[in-house]
Amino acid sequence: MSASIFHPLRLSLYAILSAADLGLTYVLIRQGHGEIYESNPIAEAWLSAYGWAGLAVFKSLIVLVVAGVVAFVSLSRPRTGGHILTFACFAVAAVVGYSVHLTFSQQVHARFLASPVASAEVSPQPLLGIMPGNNMVEHHTRPHK
């Protein structure tokens, strides 16, 4: 059995990207003030049921499943197994890239875009003698992780 069927470099990259995904998920959810959540419903279920250790186990199981599938496929078609692993790396890299974007976009907004004047509490002022009421609906969006 050749070591090349396991595609060690790509498998290592996949494991590192998965660990980065877990780390960024932790940072974003902890510092997201309830506006960021795990958007993968299965991972969210593991996180809700078993906490962060459970999510780490889930992510580790996914790495093992992908490694097993790639090894099985690579026994008869090594190039196809490598392509599957390459696709898996790109998929997790896209998630990690989006998480990095969320991390930095919040920091940039908090440090450079939010002016102290805009964030100050302002009491409502009457407009043409009409006082704004509470009948306006506020829409909040929650970025997906």
C-alpha positions as CSV (number, residue, x, y, z in Angstrom):
1,M,0.0,0.0,0.0
2,S,1.6,3.2,-1.1
3,A,1.7,6.4,1.0
4,S,0.6,8.4,-2.0
5,I,-2.9,7.0,-1.8
6,F,-3.3,8.9,1.5
7,H,-2.2,12.2,-0.1
8,P,-0.3,13.3,3.0
9,L,0.2,16.9,2.1
10,R,-3.3,17.6,1.1
11,L,-4.7,15.7,4.0
12,S,-2.5,17.7,6.4
13,L,-3.7,20.9,4.7
14,Y,-7.3,19.8,5.1
15,A,-6.7,19.0,8.8
16,I,-5.1,22.4,9.4
17,L,-7.9,24.2,7.6
18,S,-10.5,22.3,9.7
19,A,-8.6,23.3,12.9
20,A,-8.6,26.9,11.7
21,D,-12.3,26.8,11.0
22,L,-12.9,25.5,14.5
23,G,-10.7,28.3,16.0
24,L,-12.3,31.0,14.0
25,T,-15.7,29.8,14.8
26,Y,-14.9,30.0,18.5
27,V,-13.5,33.5,18.2
28,L,-16.4,34.8,16.1
29,I,-19.2,33.3,18.3
30,R,-17.5,34.4,21.5
31,Q,-16.9,37.9,20.3
32,G,-19.9,38.2,18.0
33,H,-22.3,39.5,20.7
34,G,-25.0,37.1,19.6
35,E,-24.9,38.3,16.0
36,I,-22.8,35.4,14.7
37,Y,-23.7,31.8,15.0
38,E,-22.7,28.4,13.5
39,S,-24.7,28.2,10.3
40,N,-24.1,24.5,9.7
41,P,-27.1,22.9,11.4
42,I,-25.3,19.7,12.3
43,A,-22.3,21.4,13.8
44,E,-24.7,23.8,15.6
45,A,-26.5,20.7,17.1
46,W,-23.2,19.3,18.3
47,L,-22.2,22.7,19.7
48,S,-25.5,23.1,21.5
49,A,-25.6,19.5,22.9
50,Y,-21.9,19.0,23.8
51,G,-20.3,22.4,23.9
52,W,-17.0,23.4,22.3
53,A,-15.4,20.0,23.1
54,G,-18.2,18.4,21.2
55,L,-17.8,20.6,18.2
56,A,-14.1,19.8,18.2
57,V,-14.9,16.1,18.2
58,F,-17.4,16.6,15.4
59,K,-14.8,18.5,13.3
60,S,-12.3,15.7,14.0
61,L,-14.8,13.1,13.0
62,I,-15.4,14.9,9.7
63,V,-11.6,15.0,9.0
64,L,-11.5,11.2,9.7
65,V,-14.5,10.5,7.4
66,V,-13.0,12.6,4.6
67,A,-9.6,10.8,5.1
68,G,-11.3,7.4,5.0
69,V,-13.3,8.2,1.9
70,V,-10.3,9.5,0.1
71,A,-8.2,6.5,1.1
72,F,-10.9,4.1,-0.1
73,V,-11.4,5.8,-3.4
74,S,-7.6,6.2,-3.8
75,L,-7.1,2.4,-3.6
76,S,-8.5,2.0,-7.1
77,R,-8.3,5.6,-8.4
78,P,-5.6,7.6,-6.7
79,R,-6.1,10.7,-8.9
80,T,-9.8,10.8,-8.1
81,G,-9.1,10.5,-4.4
82,G,-6.7,13.4,-4.7
83,H,-9.3,15.4,-6.5
84,I,-11.8,14.8,-3.8
85,L,-9.4,15.9,-1.2
86,T,-8.5,19.0,-3.2
87,F,-12.2,19.9,-3.4
88,A,-12.5,19.3,0.3
89,C,-9.6,21.7,1.0
90,F,-11.1,24.4,-1.3
91,A,-14.5,24.0,0.5
92,V,-13.0,24.5,4.0
93,A,-10.7,27.2,2.7
94,A,-13.7,29.1,1.5
95,V,-15.3,28.8,4.9
96,V,-12.1,29.9,6.6
97,G,-11.8,32.8,4.2
98,Y,-15.3,34.0,5.0
99,S,-14.6,33.7,8.7
100,V,-11.5,35.7,8.4
101,H,-13.5,38.3,6.4
102,L,-16.1,38.4,9.2
103,T,-13.4,38.8,11.8
104,F,-11.6,41.7,10.2
105,S,-14.7,43.4,8.9
106,Q,-16.0,43.7,12.5
107,Q,-12.7,45.0,13.7
108,V,-12.4,47.5,10.9
109,H,-15.9,48.7,11.5
110,A,-15.4,49.0,15.2
111,R,-12.1,50.8,15.0
112,F,-12.3,53.0,11.9
113,L,-15.8,53.3,10.6
114,A,-17.9,53.8,13.7
115,S,-17.7,57.5,14.5
116,P,-18.2,58.5,18.1
117,V,-20.9,61.0,17.0
118,A,-22.9,58.3,15.2
119,S,-22.8,55.9,18.1
120,A,-23.8,58.5,20.7
121,E,-27.3,58.2,22.2
122,V,-29.6,60.7,20.6
123,S,-33.1,61.4,21.9
124,P,-35.8,61.5,19.3
125,Q,-36.6,65.0,18.1
126,P,-40.1,66.0,16.8
127,L,-40.4,66.4,13.0
128,L,-43.1,68.8,11.9
129,G,-44.6,68.5,15.4
130,I,-44.9,64.7,15.1
131,M,-42.9,62.7,17.6
132,P,-41.5,59.4,16.3
133,G,-43.3,56.4,17.9
134,N,-42.3,52.9,18.6
135,N,-44.5,51.5,15.8
136,M,-41.5,51.2,13.5
137,V,-40.1,47.7,13.0
138,E,-36.3,47.4,13.3
139,H,-34.7,44.8,11.0
140,H,-31.5,43.2,12.2
141,T,-29.4,40.9,10.1
142,R,-27.2,38.3,11.6
143,P,-24.2,37.4,9.5
144,H,-23.8,33.6,8.9
145,K,-20.7,32.0,10.1
